[in-house]
């Protein structure tokens, strides 16, 4: 693979075709809501993609789009590079930190795009290095619709030579890649910090909307004021619209995953002796929401917890 020129942040789908000589054999693990769209972008860019997933349905869909079904995880590691998009530390540990697979791997680099703990990233990097496989952490910012448009923001860290080798893949999946240093765990710290702020924003918006409704203000009107003045941007506009409409399905970012990410923030803060008092408040709010059956709904369903606390009427047939 050759290093490509910097990516244009305004690029859109249909402009990801690789330069001559940059087509890559990729093994892709994890075809959930995000992973399947990311794999489609690699296919659209002309890369050769071998896919593996625990459930067969997404594999069939990707094969229909031009991918090759892996015979097993060992088959994935025969590609030039491996890209994975799994849910959490436990999934990465169980599926991708197998010493037998790493010892037999032909892949030069593994790009882990999951939101995992910095501790796991450090351990994974060391384990990969012992078996001669490069390790890059490249978690992303953006929901499934953003992934489907090839416009993810990629937060990448790892040795520069490894980042150069996988640049065509990251370019295909995202609108821009931020290189954050040589240590992979730095990218995970950045993603955890960003998701802490995202969940904080949704919690604040949920509470503010409940306050407005209790005072007779329609959620849509409050949203119009906020996004038109002090809080413009995709987080308040996107989540605000979902809250105003009480529309929490299908989930682009499950509330239970928000709890996982806030937990990662708290664990990282404890390890670094950094107080994060509001993260504790968020964790309790998320736990309360999950306790009321909202875990598989979108993160925007935090609004239902705020409404319940305010003794506002529950959704007639919603979350």
Secondary structure, 3 states (H helix, E strand, C coil): CCCCCCCCCCCCCCCCCCCCCCCCEEEEECCCHHHHHHHHHHHHCCCEEEEECCCHHHHHHHHHCCCEECCCHHHHCCCCEEEECCCCHHHHHHHHCCHHHHHHCCCCEEEECCCCCHHHHHHHHHHHHHCCCEEEEEEEECCHHHHHCCCEEEEEECCHHHHHHHHHHHHHHEEEEEECCCCHHHHHHHHHHHHHHHHHHHHHHHHHHHHHHHCCCCHHHHHHHHHHCCCCCHHHHHHHHHHHHCCCCCCCCEHHHHHHHHHHHHHHHHHHCCCCHHHHHHHHHHHHHHHCCCCCCEHHHHHHHHHHHCCCCCCCCCC
